[in-house]
Amino acid sequence: MRAVGGDTIVLEQISPEAGLGQLPVHRILLQENGINIIEVMNLEELAAAGPSEFLFMCASLPVVGAAGAPVRSLAVW
């Protein structure tokens, strides 16, 4: 697996007392396994079409030294 994505702005629930330093999903995926996280993907149309398999393409901006960057994602089935 190279990437994990979802419709939401974050992939985990952060309790107010934990603070932003406690991001277990980010730690496990990014830090420990090098798996990229893609958020706010707008997957409703893809889910409604119901493909069992598709080609996913993702082009990101070449931002150096940033914690994140916008991407152009495309699913082809």
N, C-alpha and C positions, 0 to 999 in steps of 0.2 A: 504494500500500500504506500502510495506517495503523498496522498492528500486526504483530508477529511473535511467535509463541508456541511453547511446547514443553512436554513432560512433565517435563523436568529442572529442577533448582534453579538452574542457570546455563546459558547458551547457548554458553559457550566454555570451553576448557581453559586453566587458568592454571598455568604452571610455578611451582614454589616460589621460584625466584630472581627471577622477574619481579615478584611482589607484586601487590596489588590495583590499583595505578595503571596496570597494563598490561591494559586490557580493550578490545581492538580492536573486538569486535562491538558493545559498548555505545557506543563512540565513533562508529563508522560509522553505526549505526542511530539512536541517540538524538541525539547532539550534531550530527552532520553532516547528518542527513536528517529529524529529528523523528519517527522511527518508534518507537512505543511497544513495549516488550518485556513479554510476559506469560509468567511462569514457573509451573511446577507446575500444568499445566492438566488433567491426568488425561484424556487423549485416547483411551484404549483402547477405550471403548464406541463412540465416534464412528468410529474406524478400523475396528472390527469391523462396523459397520453399512454401511460402504462408500459413503456418498453421494458423488456426483461434484460436488455443489453444495449449499450450505446457507447460511442466514442466521445470522450471528454477531452476538450482542448482548453488550455488556460494560458493566457499571455499576460505577464505582469510587467509593470514599469520597471526599468533598470535603476531602482533607487538604492543607493549605497549607504550603509550605516543606519538604516531605518529599522524600526520594529515591525513595520507592515507597509503595504502598498496596494493601491487599487489594481484589480485584474479584470481582464475581459475573458469571460468564460463562455463556452459554447458546447452544447451536447448535440451530437448528430446520431440519428438512428434511422 
